[in-house]
């Protein structure tokens, strides 16, 4: 081929392989580049989005964990960070309903080209780098949310604390089309441990309707059985077809924008106050703040905050709290905040909303696929 190569080729089965044209990875932030929520979350016992963007932890009564950004990565592969799970309180004998996994959900409208539920349905190939001191069998699962179907596969960590690349091809599913909308279409799940409610049946290695959870994590190691256990992952890529291609490295700003479709965080700093947006003092105790999001969000967001303040004429400061969204949309909103106490506002005065100079000050805008 010439230097102006085409972006894709097809094999004899008609599967399309990307040669670097972009957007071949169905996952977001597979290289663990963006960490808006922070780079460490310690001693947690429940699930949620803990640190790295787009990767959610699901955890129920299976040990205590610390999740961190690690610079331990496969040598000479181009990665700078990995996600590290570190067991800090062990649970060697999990109860039936206990579980731990790491997962990412994909919008249905981003999956229409896999042609699921048709006679032309495509295989999917997952590749990733993984490392752990806990050798043995681990499971990866897809849950398809529109039609409640799932399929699983296993991989083996063979050498303790050694980076290993894994490649798994999942079969095509000719049953059940995925909704073409902004809700969850596929959920990719990396299992790290589970009780007997999830391990009682043979692993479901072909697509089938979900009938409970008894085959979700069959044969999986229990990463929670020792406080010496740790697990790292990076370079996660999901592609259409039966062949894994080199990891698609994207510019940081592109990855950040894709992550901000689901989550935007304005973070405080101990060294200085952080300006967010201009505000209008609407009543003697309420201000409205117009915020334009840096990208279109997946859905109408919710808001969380800590240590917000209004700066008004004469350098007066008033601590405020989030109250409501006014005229919310996916590209911006009016944020209504109310004074916690202090001198009444002057109605009609222009002011500024900012974060206090504290590391725990933040404003977050959330439209995650939960």
Secondary structure, DSSP 8 states (H G I E B T S, - for coil): --SS--SEEE-TT--EEESSSS---SSSSTT----TT-SEEEEEEEEE--SSTT-EEEEEEEEEEEEEEE----TTSS---EEEEEEEE--SS--TT-EEEEEEEEEGGGSGGG-TTSTT---EEEEEEEEESS-EEEEEEEEETTTTEEEEEEEEE-STT--EEEEEEE----S----SSSSEEEEEEEEEEE-GGGSSS----S-EE--SSTTSSTT---GGG-TT-EEEEEEEEEEESS---------HHHHHHHHHTTEEEEE-BTTB-EEEEEEEE-SSSEEEEEEE-SS--SSS-EEEEESEEEEEGGGEEEEEEEEEEES--SSEEEEEEEE-SSS---TT-EEEEEE-SSTT-EEEEE----
